């Protein structure tokens, strides 16, 4: 069965990595634990807050793997405790957030059962440049490749 892609157009070039990102997002959105908030704390700053009540600093880890923020928690059962009723399960989790290119994790803090992860989004510079249009009538002459452009390593330039 073929799959319909949003980026399957000859006018949209080089965006195949967005399709992979959307796949990762859809897989990670399926699990609802732990609950979290994402808030904008400044013009270029974000904070992700996860509800991790019952976890200690030693049972949590925060890292970045392949442009994803990965938060893991693993609780270990205390063998010495005898429960008459156990409504709070010791469980583990892994929550992933896909990060845009350039977003940096600047820190994390645990307070009152909430793990806050601080993120910074860099300022985006507007870039533009001109591309020289060369005469395509003389293809194959003067070391030009099949597209009429002179390879960079030769350094030849038509005037």
Secondary structure as UniProt FT lines:
FT   TURN            6..7
FT   TURN            10..11
FT   HELIX           16..28
FT   TURN            29..30
FT   STRAND          36..42
FT   TURN            43..44
FT   STRAND          45..51
FT   TURN            53..54
FT   HELIX           57..59
FT   STRAND          60..65
FT   TURN            66..67
FT   STRAND          68..74
FT   TURN            79..80
FT   STRAND          92..98
FT   TURN            101..102
FT   STRAND          104..111
FT   TURN            112..113
FT   STRAND          114..120
FT   TURN            137..140
FT   TURN            142..143
FT   TURN            146..147
FT   HELIX           152..154
//
